[in-house]
Amino acid sequence: MISQSAEMAEYGGTKLLVGGNASQRALTGDEKAAALMLALGPDYGKPIFDELDELEIKQLSRAMARLGPITQEMLDDLMVDFVTTISSNGSLAGNTDSTERLLLSFLPQEKVDSIMEEIRGPAGRNMWEKLSNVQADVLAAYLKNEYPQTIAVVLSKIATDHASQVLAVLPEELAMDVVQRMLGLDQVQKEILEKIESTLRTEFMSTLNHSKRRDSHEQMAEIFNSFDRQTEARFITTLEEHSREDAERIKSLMFTFEDLAKLEPSSIQTLLTRMDKKELALALKGANDGVKETFFGNMSSRSAKLMRDDMEAMGPVRLKDVDEAQGRMVSTAKDLAAKGDIIIVKSKSDDQMVA
């Protein structure tokens, strides 16, 4: 009978976490090999790894890194006699850390780093499949600094639908140059391909994971956008005292209620049609005169007069209620922009921003 307690067993220098909570599932061929190698550990697994070529080691390492928890029952099915040698309660879990530790026991650090980098990077059996799983704008940002002929070779090797997405975001003049070179591209020599692959691996793929971190100023701008007006002003003022440069960058990335007045007239009119009249009146009640006049100028004379009358009839209103109404108006604008119904422009530049 299999114990349900969480014990630790050791076999061949590898610690195995024992427990009966992992889900039962059928193992694929790669997973069976991965589970066996993890169970054997570095001492008993090394002779097997010595017989594998580099591609086989990469495939097996990837399977180990993605293996997840293996229950006792699954080990029993995989190796009936062997599991009793490990422990009557043995189970294990495969992850990137355990895989890396095992590889380091018999491979040089440089080779292990190369294998693990591929495991942690985009999915794909080779460089071209991996590039096809990199975001088009990220790949384009890297390729635009390369020679057009090199870009042509790269785009000719990746998936055609992905190549089209990359071309679409490259500078137009460069993109047309690349298209012409792709049309006249002959079969590329093996040595050239290998050099391009090597460069992509060392200069692009090796830094790809580290470059995925989101810009901290953009993230903070979104946080500041969620503040009420008083809290936002307090944080901005304090930040300006410590770092005016950071404060200015955050303010340039923020999209505020006042920025709604900078929308194109057609976008403002679309927004007005989607807003509840009472909430619109409340939001405009706390707006400065310039913003008010911009919105009134995009209404019919009759609608503008009725809106002014409604605002006057409100009397004094709480700043908190105004902030909430303006926040909902900004959110509505962002929703419309996400659907493509309007275009939002950054507050301090002419660059378009996708919300």
Beta strands, then each sheet from edge to edge (+ up, - down):
strand 1: 8-11
strand 2: 14-17
strand 3: 68-70
strand 4: 92-94
strand 5: 344-345
strand 6: 352-353
sheet 1: 1+ 2-
sheet 2: 3+ 4-
sheet 3: 5+ 6-
end
